[in-house]
Amino acid sequence: MALDDILTQAPIDDIAAKLGVSPDVAKEAVEQGGAVLLGGLAKNASTAEGSAAIENALKRHQGKPGAAKVDDIDQADGGKIVAHILGDDEKQVTEKLTESKETAGIDFGKLLPILAPIVMGLIANATKDKSAKPDAAETQSGGGGIGDVIGGILGGGSSSGGGGIGDLLGGILGGGKSSGGGGIGDLLGGLLGGKK
């Protein structure tokens, strides 16, 4: 599951030190930020144009390992990735995440550019692994390409009769469909084209 992968690739203790929070808060923030970035990528991958743009960007991140320290991460590149993923919603999403009670004290405007290159590296390596398999041609002819890879990483897969990524994000962020209570789950639902 990619959120676990993001946690193992991200320098949690260094992020905590840089942002002045405990490692537990940093870990929670990395989970939320990673979910938002994956969800945004999945939404972008739902169009042919978005999917092609993501595939081009992934080529630059193939084979890159996780970072031992925040300073090892190209945050300028990360900022560009975040801007592409979230588009016009970037400010609203980062503000909503920053207001979350679970991650009090985290500035997601600083965290997301740290996470974005890590997330792209994970997806790049997952797509490289997938395309190396001999049955990849069958998979591609059936359809979702990069979107399927992202869905698979998120654990949603295309066979999950339910809401897939939206449900996963809702669960991670405490939004859930039945909670009726606003918050990040609703914001992401809107971002991902779900109900408000």
Contact map, one row per residue, 1 for C-alpha under 8 A:
1111100000000000000000000000000000000000000000000000000000000000000000000000000000000000000000000000000000000000000000000000000000000000000000000000000011100000000000000000000000000000000000000000
1111110000000000000000000000000000000000000000000000000000000000000000000000000000000000000000000000000000000000000000000100000000000000000000000000000011100000000000000000000000000000000000000000
1111111000000000000000000000001001100000000000000000000000000000000000000000000000000000000000000000000000000000000000000000000000000000000000000000000001000000000000000000000000000000000000000000
1111111100000000000000000000000000000000000000000000000000000000000000000000000000000000000000000000000000000000000000000000000000000000000000000000000000000000000000000000000000000000000000000000
1111111110000000000000000000000000000000000000000000000000000000000000000000000000000000000000000000000000000000000000000100000000000000000000000000000000000000000000000000000000000000000000000000
0111111111000000000000000000011001000000000000000000000000000000000000000000000000000000000000000000000000000000000001100100000000000000000000000000000000000000000000000000000000000000000000000000
0011111111110000000000000010011000000000000000000000000000000000000000000000000000000000000000000000000000000000000000000000000000000000000000000000000000000000000000000000000000000000000000000000
0001111111100000000000000000000000000000000000000000000000000000000000000000000000000000000000000000000000000000000000000000000000000000000000000000000000000000000000000000000000000000000000000000
0000111111100000000000000000000000000000000000000000000000000000111000000000000000000000000000000000000000000000000001000000000000000000000000000000000000000000000000000000000000000000000000000000
0000011111110000000000000000010000000000000000000000000000000000011100000000000000000000000000000000000000000000001001000000000000000000000000000000000000000000000000000000000000000000000000000000
0000001111111110000000000000000000000000000000000000000000000000011111000000000000000000000000000000000000000000000000000000000000000000000000000000000000000000000000000000000000000000000000000000
0000001001111111000000100110010000000000000000000000000000000000000000000000000000000000000000000000000000000000000000000000000000000000000000000000000000000000000000000000000000000000000000000000
0000000000111111100000100100000000000000000000000000000000000000000000000000000000000000000000000000000000000000000000000000000000000000000000000000000000000000000000000000000000000000000000000000
0000000000111111110000000000000000000000000000000000000000000000000011000000000000000000000000000000000000000000000000000000000000000000000000000000000000000000000000000000000000000000000000000000
0000000000111111111000100100000000000000000000000000000000000000000011000000000000000000000000000000000000000010000000000000000000000000000000000000000000000000000000000000000000000000000000000000
0000000000011111111111101100000000000000000000000000000000000000000000000000000000000000000000000000000000000000000000000000000000000000000000000000000000000000000000000000000000000000000000000000
0000000000001111111111000000000000000000000000000000000000000000000000000000000000000000000000000000000000000000000000000000000000000000000000000000000000000000000000000000000000000000000000000000
0000000000000111111100000000000000000000000000000000000000000000000001000000000000000000000000000000000000000000000000000000000000000000000000000000000000000000000000000000000000000000000000000000
0000000000000011111110000000000000000000000000000000000000000000000000000000000000000000000000000000000011100000000000000000000000000000000000000000000000000000000000000000000000000000000000000000
0000000000000001111111000000000000000000000000000000000000000000000000000000000000000000000000000000000010000000000000000000000000000000000000000000000000000000000000000000000000000000000000000000
0000000000000001101111101100000000000000000000000000000000000000000000000000000000000000000000000000000011000000000000000000000000000000000000000000000000000000000000000000000000000000000000000000
0000000000000001100111111100000000000000000000000000000000000000000000000000000000000000000000000000000000000000000000000000000000000000000000000000000000000000000000000000000000000000000000000000
0000000000011011000011111110000000000000000000000000000000000000000000000000000000000000000000000000000000000000000000000000000000000000000000000000000000000000000000000000000000000000000000000000
0000000000000000000001111111000000000000000000000000000000000000000000000000000000000000000000000000000000000000000000000000000000000000000000000000000000000000000000000000000000000000000000000000
0000000000000001000011111111100000000000000000000000000000000000000000000000000000000000000000000000011101000000000000000000000000000000000000000000000000000000000000000000000000000000000000000000
0000000000011011000011111111110000000000000000000000000000000000000000000000000000000000000000000000001001000000000000000000000000000000000000000000000000000000000000000000000000000000000000000000
0000001000010000000000111111111000000000000000000000000000000000000000000000000000000000000000000000000000000000000000000000000000000000000000000000000000000000000000000000000000000000000000000000
0000000000000000000000011111111100000000000000000000000000000000000000000000000000000000000000000000011000000000000000000000000000000000000000000000000000000000000000000000000000000000000000000000
0000000000000000000000001111111110000000000000000000000000000000000000000000000000000000000000000000001001000000000000000000000000000000000000000000000000000000000000000000000000000000000000000000
0000011001010000000000000111111111000000000000000000000000000000000000000000000000000000000000000000000000000010001000000000000000000000000000000000000000000000000000000000000000000000000000000000
0010011000000000000000000011111111100000000000000000000000000000000000000000000000000000000000000000000000000000000000000000000000000000000000000000000000000000000000000001000000000000000000000000
0000000000000000000000000001111111110000000000000000000000000000000000000000000000000000000000001000000000000000000000000000000000000000000000000000000000000000000000000001100000000000000000000000
0000000000000000000000000000111111111000000000000000000000000000000000000000000000000000000000000000000000010011001000000000000000000000000000000000000000000000000000000000000000000000000000000000
0010010000000000000000000000011111111100000000000000000000000000000000000000000000000000000000000000000000000001001100100000000000000000000000000000000000000000000000000000000000000000000000000000
0010000000000000000000000000001111111110000000000000000000000000000000000000000000000000000000000000000000000000000000000000000000000000000000000000000000000000000000001001000000000000000000000000
0000000000000000000000000000000111111111000000000000000000000000000000000000000000000000000000000000000000000000000000000000000000000000000000000000000000000000000000001000000000000000000100000000
0000000000000000000000000000000011111111100000000000000000000000000000000000000001001100000000000000000000000001000100100000000000000000000000000000000000000000000000000000000000000000000000000000
0000000000000000000000000000000001111111110000000000000000000000000000000000000000000000000000000000000000000000000000100000000000000000000000000000010001000000000000000000000000000000000000000000
0000000000000000000000000000000000111111111000000000000000000000000000000000000000000000000000000000000000000000000000000000000000000000000000000000000000000000000011001000000000000000000000010000
0000000000000000000000000000000000011111111100000000000000000000000000000000000000001100000000000000000000000000000000000000000000000000000000000000000000000000000000000000000000000000000000110000
0000000000000000000000000000000000001111111110000000010000000000000000000000000000001000000000000000000000000000000000000000000000000000000000000000010000000000000000000000000000000000000000000000
0000000000000000000000000000000000000111111111000000000000000000000000000000000000000000000000000000000000000000000000000000000000000000000000000010011000000000000010000000000000000000000000000000
0000000000000000000000000000000000000011111111100000000000000000000000000000000000000000000000000000000000000000000000000000000000000000000000000000000000000000000000000000000000000000000000011000
0000000000000000000000000000000000000001111111100110010000000000000000000000000000001000000000000000000000000000000000000000000000000000000000000000000000000000000000000000000000000000000000000000
0000000000000000000000000000000000000000111111111111010000000000000000000000000000000000000000000000000000000000000000000000000000000000000000000110000000000000000000000000000000000000000000000000
0000000000000000000000000000000000000000011111110110000000000000000000000000000000000000000000000000000000000000000000000000000000000000000000010010000000000000000000000000000000000000000000000000
0000000000000000000000000000000000000000001111111110000000000000000000000000000000000000000000000000000000000000000000000000000000000000000000000000000000000000000000000000000000000000000000000000
0000000000000000000000000000000000000000000011111111000000000000000000000000000000000000000000000000000000000000000000000000000000000000000000000000000000000000000000000000000000000000000000000000
0000000000000000000000000000000000000000000010111111100000000000000000000000000000000000000000000000000000000000000000000000000000000000000000000000000000000000000000000000000000000000000000000000
0000000000000000000000000000000000000000000111111111110000000000000000000000000000000000000000000000000000000000000000000000000000000000000000000000000000000000000000000000000000000000000000000000
0000000000000000000000000000000000000000000111111111111000000000000000000000000000000000000000000000000000000000000000000000000000000000000000001110000000000000000000000000000000000000000000000000
0000000000000000000000000000000000000000000010011111111100000000000000000000000000000000000000000000000000000000000000000000000000000000000000000000000000000000000000000000000000000000000000000000
0000000000000000000000000000000000000000000000001111111110000000000000000000000000000000000000000000000000000000000000000000000000000000000000000000000000000000000000000000000000000000000000000000
0000000000000000000000000000000000000000100110000111111111000000000000000000000000000000000000000000000000000000000000000000000000000000000000000100000000000000000000000000000000000000000000000000
0000000000000000000000000000000000000000000000000011111111100000000000000000000000000000000000000000000000000000000000000000000000000000000000000100000000000000000000000000000000000000000000000000
0000000000000000000000000000000000000000000000000001111111110000000000000000000000000000000000000000000000000000000000000000000000000000000000000000000000000000000000000000000000000000000000000000
0000000000000000000000000000000000000000000000000000111111111000000000000000000000000000000000000000000000000000000000000000000000000000000000000000000000000000000000000000000000000000000000000000
0000000000000000000000000000000000000000000000000000011111111100000000000000000000000000000000000000000000000000000000011011000000000000000000000000000000000000000000000000000000000000000000000000
0000000000000000000000000000000000000000000000000000001111111100000000000000000000000000000000000000000000000000000000000001000000000000000000000000000000000000000000000000000000000000000000000000
0000000000000000000000000000000000000000000000000000000111111100000000000000000000000000000000000000000000000000000000000000000000000000000000000000000000000000000000000000000000000000000000000000
0000000000000000000000000000000000000000000000000000000011111111000000000000000000000000000000000000000000000000000010011001000000000000000000000000000000000000000000000000000000000000000000000000
0000000000000000000000000000000000000000000000000000000001111111000000000000000000000000000000000000000000000000000000001001100100000000000000000000000000000000000000000000000000000000000000000000
0000000000000000000000000000000000000000000000000000000000001111100000000000000000000000000000000000000000000000000000001001100000000000000000000000000000000000000000000000000000000000000000000000
0000000000000000000000000000000000000000000000000000000000001111110000000000000000000000000000000000000000000000000000001000000000000000000000000000000000000000000000000000000000000000000000000000
0000000010000000000000000000000000000000000000000000000000000011111000000000000000000000000000000000000000000000000001001000000000000000000000000000000000000000000000000000000000000000000000000000
0000000011100000000000000000000000000000000000000000000000000001111100000000000000000000000000000000000000000000000001001000000000000000000000000000000000000000000000000000000000000000000000000000
0000000011100000000000000000000000000000000000000000000000000000111111011000000000000000000000000000000000000000000001000000000000000000000000000000000000000000000000000000000000000000000000000000
0000000001100000000000000000000000000000000000000000000000000000011111010000000000000000000000000000000000000000000000000000000000000000000000000000000000000000000000000000000000000000000000000000
0000000000100110000000000000000000000000000000000000000000000000001111111000000000000000000000000000000000000000000000000000000000000000000000000000000000000000000000000000000000000000000000000000
0000000000100110010000000000000000000000000000000000000000000000001111111000000000000000000000000000000000000000010000000000000000000000000000000000000000000000000000000000000000000000000000000000
0000000000000000000000000000000000000000000000000000000000000000000011111100000000000000000000000000000000000000000000000000000000000000000000000000000000000000000000000000000000000000000000000000
0000000000000000000000000000000000000000000000000000000000000000001111111100000000000000000000000000000000000000000000000000000000000000000000000000000000000000000000000000000000000000000000000000
0000000000000000000000000000000000000000000000000000000000000000001011111110000000000000000000000000000000000000010010000000000000000000000000000000000000000000000000000000000000000000000000000000
0000000000000000000000000000000000000000000000000000000000000000000000111111110000000000000000000000000000000000010010000000000000000000000000000000000000000000000000000000000000000000000000000000
0000000000000000000000000000000000000000000000000000000000000000000000001111111000000000000000000000000000000000110010000000000000000000000000000000000000000000000000000000000000000000000000000000
0000000000000000000000000000000000000000000000000000000000000000000000000111111100000000000000000000000000000000100000000000000000000000000000000000000000000000000000000000000000000000000000000000
0000000000000000000000000000000000000000000000000000000000000000000000000111111110000000000000000000000000000000100010000000000000000000000000000000000000000000000000000000000000000000000000000000
0000000000000000000000000000000000000000000000000000000000000000000000000111111111000000000000000000000000000001111110000000000000000000000000000000000000000000000000000000000000000000000000000000
0000000000000000000000000000000000000000000000000000000000000000000000000011111111100000000000000000000000000001100100000000000000000000000000000000000000000000000000000000000000000000000000000000
0000000000000000000000000000000000000000000000000000000000000000000000000001111111110000000000000000000000000000100000000000000000000000000000000000000000000000000000000000000000000000000000000000
0000000000000000000000000000000000000000000000000000000000000000000000000000111111111000000000000000000000000000100110000000000000000000000000000000000000000000000000000000000000000000000000000000
0000000000000000000000000000000000001000000000000000000000000000000000000000011111111110010000000000000000000001100100000000000000000000000000000000000000000000000000000000000000000000000000000000
0000000000000000000000000000000000000000000000000000000000000000000000000000001111111111010000000000000000000000000000000000000000000000000000000000000000000000000000000000000000000000000000000000
0000000000000000000000000000000000000000000000000000000000000000000000000000000111111110000000000000000000000000000000000000000000000000000000000000000000000000000000000000000000000000000000000000
0000000000000000000000000000000000001001100100000000000000000000000000000000000011111110000000000000000000000000000000000000000000000000000000000000000000000000000000000000000000000000000000000000
0000000000000000000000000000000000001001000000000000000000000000000000000000000001111111110010000000000000000000000000000000000000000000000000000000000000000000000000000000000000000000000000000000
0000000000000000000000000000000000000000000000000000000000000000000000000000000001111111110000000000000000000000000000000000000000000000000000000000000000000000000000000000000000000000000000000000
0000000000000000000000000000000000000000000000000000000000000000000000000000000000100111111000000000000000000000000000000000000000000000000000000000000000000000000000000000000000000000000000000000
0000000000000000000000000000000000000000000000000000000000000000000000000000000000000111111110000000000000000000000000000000000000000000000000000000000000000000000000000000000000000000000000100000
0000000000000000000000000000000000000000000000000000000000000000000000000000000001100111111111000000000000000000000000000000000000000000000000000000000000000000000000000000000000000000000000000000
0000000000000000000000000000000000000000000000000000000000000000000000000000000000000001111111100000000000000000000000000000000000000000000000000000000000000000000000000000000000000000000000000000
0000000000000000000000000000000000000000000000000000000000000000000000000000000000000000111111110000000000000000000000000000000000000000000000000000000000000000000000000000000000000000000000000000
0000000000000000000000000000000000000000000000000000000000000000000000000000000000000100111111111000000000000000000000000000000000000000000000000000000000000000000000000000000000000000001100000000
0000000000000000000000000000000000000000000000000000000000000000000000000000000000000000011111111100000000111000000000000000000000000000000000000000000000000000000000000000000000000000000000000000
0000000000000000000000000000000000000000000000000000000000000000000000000000000000000000001111111110000000011000000000000000000000000000000000000000000000000000000000000000000000000000000000000000
0000000000000000000000000000000000000000000000000000000000000000000000000000000000000000000111111111000000000000000000000000000000000000000000000000000000000000000000000000000000000011001000000000
0000000000000000000000000000000100000000000000000000000000000000000000000000000000000000000011111111000000010000000000000000000000000000000000000000000000000000000000000000000000000001000000000000
0000000000000000000000000000000000000000000000000000000000000000000000000000000000000000000001111111001111110000000000000000000000000000000000000000000000000000000000000000000000000000000000000000
0000000000000000000000000000000000000000000000000000000000000000000000000000000000000000000000111111101100000000000000000000000000000000000000000000000000000000000000000000000000000000000000000000
0000000000000000000000000000000000000000000000000000000000000000000000000000000000000000000000011111111100000000000000000000000000000000000000000000000000000000000000000000000000000011000000000000
0000000000000000000000000000000000000000000000000000000000000000000000000000000000000000000000000011111100000000000000000000000000000000000000000000000000000000000000000000000000000000000000000000
0000000000000000000000001001000000000000000000000000000000000000000000000000000000000000000000000001111100000000000000000000000000000000000000000000000000000000000000000000000000000000000000000000
0000000000000000000000001101100000000000000000000000000000000000000000000000000000000000000000000111111111000000000000000000000000000000000000000000000000000000000000000000000000000000000000000000
0000000000000000000000001000000000000000000000000000000000000000000000000000000000000000000000000111111111000000000000000000000000000000000000000000000000000000000000000000000000000000000000000000
0000000000000000001110000000000000000000000000000000000000000000000000000000000000000000000000000100001111100000000000000000000000000000000000000000000000000000000000000000000000000000000000000000
0000000000000000001010001100100000000000000000000000000000000000000000000000000000000000000000000100001111110010000000000000000000000000000000000000000000000000000000000000000000000000000000000000
0000000000000000001000000000000000000000000000000000000000000000000000000000000000000000000001000100000011111110000000000000000000000000000000000000000000000000000000000000000000000000000000000000
0000000000000000000000000000000010000000000000000000000000000000000000000000000000000000000001101100000001111111000000000000000000000000000000000000000000000000000000000000000000000000000000000000
0000000000000000000000000000000000000000000000000000000000000000000000000000000000000000000001100000000000111111100000000000000000000000000000000000000000000000000000000000000000000000000000000000
0000000000000000000000000000000000000000000000000000000000000000000000000000000000000000000000000000000000111111110000000000000000000000000000000000000000000000000000000000000000000000000000000000
0000000000000010000000000000010010000000000000000000000000000000000000000000000000000000000000000000000001111111111000000000000000000000000000000000000000000000000000000000000000000000000000000000
0000000000000000000000000000000011001000000000000000000000000000000000000000011001000000000000000000000000011111111100000000000000000000000000000000000000000000000000000000000000000000000000000000
0000000000000000000000000000000000000000000000000000000000000000000000000011111111000000000000000000000000001111111110000000000000000000000000000000000000000000000000000000000000000000000000000000
0000000000000000000000000000000000000000000000000000000000000000000001001110010000000000000000000000000000000111111111000000000000000000000000000000000000000000000000000000000000000000000000000000
0000000001000000000000000000010011000000000000000000000000000000000000000000010000000000000000000000000000000011111111100000000000000000000000000000000000000000000000000000000000000000000000000000
0000000000000000000000000000000001001000000000000000000000000000000000000000011011000000000000000000000000000001111111110000000000000000000000000000000000000000000000000000000000000000000000000000
0000000000000000000000000000000000000000000000000000000000001000000000001110110010000000000000000000000000000000111111111000000000000000000000000000000000000000000000000000000000000000000000000000
0000010011000000000000000000000000000000000000000000000000000000111000000000000000000000000000000000000000000000011111111100000000000000000000000000000000000000000000000000000000000000000000000000
0000010000000000000000000000000001001100000000000000000000000000000000000000000000000000000000000000000000000000001111111110000000000000000000000000000000000000000000000000000000000000000000000000
0000000000000000000000000000000000000000000000000000000001001000000000000000000000000000000000000000000000000000000111111111000000000000000000000000000000000000000000000000000000000000000000000000
0000000000000000000000000000000000000000000000000000000001001111110000000000000000000000000000000000000000000000000011111111100000000000000000000000000000000000000000000000000000000000000000000000
0100110000000000000000000000000000000000000000000000000000000000000000000000000000000000000000000000000000000000000001111111110000000000000000000000000000000000000000000000000000000000000000000000
0000000000000000000000000000000000000000000000000000000001000000000000000000000000000000000000000000000000000000000000111111111000000000000000000000110010000000000000000000000000000000000000000000
0000000000000000000000000000000000000000000000000000000001101110000000000000000000000000000000000000000000000000000000011111111100000000000000000000000000000000000000000000000000000000000000000000
0000000000000000000000000000000000000000000000000000000000000110000000000000000000000000000000000000000000000000000000001111111110000000000000000000000000000000000000000000000000000000000000000000
0000000000000000000000000000000000000000000000000000000000000000000000000000000000000000000000000000000000000000000000000111111111000000000000000000100010000000000000000000000000000000000000000000
0000000000000000000000000000000000000000000000000000000000000000000000000000000000000000000000000000000000000000000000000011111111100000000000000100100000000000000000000000000000000000000000000000
0000000000000000000000000000000000000000000000000000000000000100000000000000000000000000000000000000000000000000000000000001111111110000000000000000000000000000000000000000000000000000000000000000
0000000000000000000000000000000000000000000000000000000000000000000000000000000000000000000000000000000000000000000000000000111111111000000000000000000000000000000000000000000000000000000000000000
0000000000000000000000000000000000000000000000000000000000000000000000000000000000000000000000000000000000000000000000000000011111111001000000000000000000000000000000000000000000000000000000000000
0000000000000000000000000000000000000000000000000000000000000000000000000000000000000000000000000000000000000000000000000000001111111101000000000000000000000000000000000000000000000000000000000000
0000000000000000000000000000000000000000000000000000000000000000000000000000000000000000000000000000000000000000000000000000000111111101000000000000000000000000000000000000000000000000000000000000
0000000000000000000000000000000000000000000000000000000000000000000000000000000000000000000000000000000000000000000000000000000011111111000000000000000000000000000000000000000000000000000000000000
0000000000000000000000000000000000000000000000000000000000000000000000000000000000000000000000000000000000000000000000000000000000111111100000000000000000000000000000000000000000000000000000000000
0000000000000000000000000000000000000000000000000000000000000000000000000000000000000000000000000000000000000000000000000000000000001111111000000000000000000000000000000000000000000000000000000000
0000000000000000000000000000000000000000000000000000000000000000000000000000000000000000000000000000000000000000000000000000000001111111111100000000000000000000000000000000000000000000000000000000
0000000000000000000000000000000000000000000000000000000000000000000000000000000000000000000000000000000000000000000000000000000000000111111110000000000000000000000000000000000000000000000000000000
0000000000000000000000000000000000000000000000000000000000000000000000000000000000000000000000000000000000000000000000000000000000000011111111000000000000000000000000000000000000000000000000000000
0000000000000000000000000000000000000000000000000000000000000000000000000000000000000000000000000000000000000000000000000000000000000011111111101000000000000000000000000000000000000000000000000000
0000000000000000000000000000000000000000000000000000000000000000000000000000000000000000000000000000000000000000000000000000000000000001111111111000000000000000000000000000000000000000000000000000
0000000000000000000000000000000000000000000000000000000000000000000000000000000000000000000000000000000000000000000000000000000000000000111111100000000000000000000000000000000000000000000000000000
0000000000000000000000000000000000000000000000000000000000000000000000000000000000000000000000000000000000000000000000000000000000000000011111110000000000000000000000000000000000000000000000000000
0000000000000000000000000000000000000000000000000000000000000000000000000000000000000000000000000000000000000000000000000000000000000000001111111000000000000000000000000000000000000000000000000000
0000000000000000000000000000000000000000000001000000000000000000000000000000000000000000000000000000000000000000000000000000000000000000000101111111000000000000000000000000000000000000000000000000
0000000000000000000000000000000000000000000000000010000000000000000000000000000000000000000000000000000000000000000000000000000000000000001100111111100000000000000000000000000000000000000000000000
0000000000000000000000000000000000000000000010000010011000000000000000000000000000000000000000000000000000000000000000000000001000000000000000011111110000000000000000000000000000000000000000000000
0000000000000000000000000000000000000000010011000010000000000000000000000000000000000000000000000000000000000000000000000000000000000000000000011111111000000000000000000000000000000000000000000000
0000000000000000000000000000000000000000000000000000000000000000000000000000000000000000000000000000000000000000000000000000000000000000000000011111111100001100000000000000000000000000000000000000
0000000000000000000000000000000000000000000000000000000000000000000000000000000000000000000000000000000000000000000000000010011000000000000000001111111110000000000000000000000000000000000000000000
0000000000000000000000000000000000000100110000000000000000000000000000000000000000000000000000000000000000000000000000000010000000000000000000000111111111000000000000000000000000000000000000000000
0000000000000000000000000000000000000000010000000000000000000000000000000000000000000000000000000000000000000000000000000000000000000000000000000011111111111100000110000000000000000000000000000000
0000000000000000000000000000000000000000000000000000000000000000000000000000000000000000000000000000000000000000000000000000000000000000000000000001111111111100000000000000000000000000000000000000
1100000000000000000000000000000000000000000000000000000000000000000000000000000000000000000000000000000000000000000000000010010000000000000000000000111111111000000000000000000000000000000000000000
1110000000000000000000000000000000000100000000000000000000000000000000000000000000000000000000000000000000000000000000000000000000000000000000000000011111111000000010010000000000000000000000000000
1100000000000000000000000000000000000000000000000000000000000000000000000000000000000000000000000000000000000000000000000000000000000000000000000000001111111000000100000000000000000000000000000000
0000000000000000000000000000000000000000000000000000000000000000000000000000000000000000000000000000000000000000000000000000000000000000000000000000001111111111000110010000000000000000000000000000
0000000000000000000000000000000000000000000000000000000000000000000000000000000000000000000000000000000000000000000000000000000000000000000000000001001111111111000100000000000000000000000000000000
0000000000000000000000000000000000000000000000000000000000000000000000000000000000000000000000000000000000000000000000000000000000000000000000000001001100011111100100000000000000000000000000000000
0000000000000000000000000000000000000000000000000000000000000000000000000000000000000000000000000000000000000000000000000000000000000000000000000000000000011111100000000000000000000000000000000000
0000000000000000000000000000000000000000000000000000000000000000000000000000000000000000000000000000000000000000000000000000000000000000000000000000000000011111111100000000000000000000000000000000
0000000000000000000000000000000000000000000000000000000000000000000000000000000000000000000000000000000000000000000000000000000000000000000000000000000000000111111100000000000000000000000000000000
0000000000000000000000000000000000000000000000000000000000000000000000000000000000000000000000000000000000000000000000000000000000000000000000000000000000000001111100100000000000000000000000000000
0000000000000000000000000000000000000000000000000000000000000000000000000000000000000000000000000000000000000000000000000000000000000000000000000000000000000001111111110000000000000000000000000000
0000000000000000000000000000000000000000000000000000000000000000000000000000000000000000000000000000000000000000000000000000000000000000000000000000001000111101111111110000000000000000000000000000
0000000000000000000000000000000000000010010000000000000000000000000000000000000000000000000000000000000000000000000000000000000000000000000000000000001001010000001111111000000000000000000000000000
0000000000000000000000000000000000000010000000000000000000000000000000000000000000000000000000000000000000000000000000000000000000000000000000000000000000000000001111111100000000000000000110010100
0000000000000000000000000000000000000000000000000000000000000000000000000000000000000000000000000000000000000000000000000000000000000000000000000000000000000000011111111110000110000000000000000000
0000000000000000000000000000000000000000000000000000000000000000000000000000000000000000000000000000000000000000000000000000000000000000000000000000000001010000001111111111000000000000000000000000
0000000000000000000000000000000000110010000000000000000000000000000000000000000000000000000000000000000000000000000000000000000000000000000000000000000000000000000011111111101000000000100100000000
0000000000000000000000000000000000000000000000000000000000000000000000000000000000000000000000000000000000000000000000000000000000000000000000000000000000000000000001111111111110000001110110000000
0000000000000000000000000000000000000000000000000000000000000000000000000000000000000000000000000000000000000000000000000000000000000000000000000000000000000000000000111111111100000000100000000000
0000000000000000000000000000001100100000000000000000000000000000000000000000000000000000000000000000000000000000000000000000000000000000000000000000000000000000000000011111111000000000000000000000
0000000000000000000000000000000100000000000000000000000000000000000000000000000000000000000000000000000000000000000000000000000000000000000000000000000000000000000000001111111100000001100000000000
0000000000000000000000000000000000000000000000000000000000000000000000000000000000000000000000000000000000000000000000000000000000000000000000000000000000000000000000000111111100000001100000000000
0000000000000000000000000000000000000000000000000000000000000000000000000000000000000000000000000000000000000000000000000000000000000000000000000000000000000000000000001111111110111111110000000000
0000000000000000000000000000000000000000000000000000000000000000000000000000000000000000000000000000000000000000000000000000000000000000000000000000000000000000000000100110111111100000100000000000
0000000000000000000000000000000000000000000000000000000000000000000000000000000000000000000000000000000000000000000000000000000000000000000000000000000000000000000000100100001111110000000000000000
0000000000000000000000000000000000000000000000000000000000000000000000000000000000000000000000000000000000000000000000000000000000000000000000000000000000000000000000000000000111110000000000000000
0000000000000000000000000000000000000000000000000000000000000000000000000000000000000000000000000000000000000000000000000000000000000000000000000000000000000000000000000000001111111100000000000000
0000000000000000000000000000000000000000000000000000000000000000000000000000000000000000000000000000000000000000000000000000000000000000000000000000000000000000000000000000001011111100000000000000
0000000000000000000000000000000000000000000000000000000000000000000000000000000000000000000000000000000000000000000000000000000000000000000000000000000000000000000000000000001000111110000000000000
0000000000000000000000000000000000000000000000000000000000000000000000000000000000000000000000000000000000000000000000000000000000000000000000000000000000000000000000000000001000111111111000000000
0000000000000000000000000000000000000000000000000000000000000000000000000000000000000000000000010001000000000000000000000000000000000000000000000000000000000000000000000000001000001111111000000000
0000000000000000000000000000000000000000000000000000000000000000000000000000000000000000000000011001000000000000000000000000000000000000000000000000000000000000000000000100111000000111111100000000
0000000000000000000000000000000000000000000000000000000000000000000000000000000000000000000000000000000000000000000000000000000000000000000000000000000000000000000000001110111100000111111110000000
0000000000000000000000000000000000000000000000000000000000000000000000000000000000000000000000000000000000000000000000000000000000000000000000000000000000000000000000000100001000000111111111000011
0000000000000000000000000000000000000000000000000000000000000000000000000000000000000000000010010000000000000000000000000000000000000000000000000000000000000000000000000000000000000111111111100001
0000000000000000000000000000000000010000000000000000000000000000000000000000000000000000000010000000000000000000000000000000000000000000000000000000000000000000000001001100000000000001111111110000
0000000000000000000000000000000000000000000000000000000000000000000000000000000000000000000000000000000000000000000000000000000000000000000000000000000000000000000001000100000000000000111111111111
0000000000000000000000000000000000000000000000000000000000000000000000000000000000000000000000000000000000000000000000000000000000000000000000000000000000000000000000000000000000000000011111111111
0000000000000000000000000000000000000001000000000000000000000000000000000000000000000000100000000000000000000000000000000000000000000000000000000000000000000000000000000000000000000000001111111100
0000000000000000000000000000000000000011001000000000000000000000000000000000000000000000000000000000000000000000000000000000000000000000000000000000000000000000000001000000000000000000000111111100
0000000000000000000000000000000000000000001000000000000000000000000000000000000000000000000000000000000000000000000000000000000000000000000000000000000000000000000000000000000000000000000011111110
0000000000000000000000000000000000000000000000000000000000000000000000000000000000000000000000000000000000000000000000000000000000000000000000000000000000000000000001000000000000000000000011111111
0000000000000000000000000000000000000000000000000000000000000000000000000000000000000000000000000000000000000000000000000000000000000000000000000000000000000000000000000000000000000000010011001111
0000000000000000000000000000000000000000000000000000000000000000000000000000000000000000000000000000000000000000000000000000000000000000000000000000000000000000000000000000000000000000011011000111
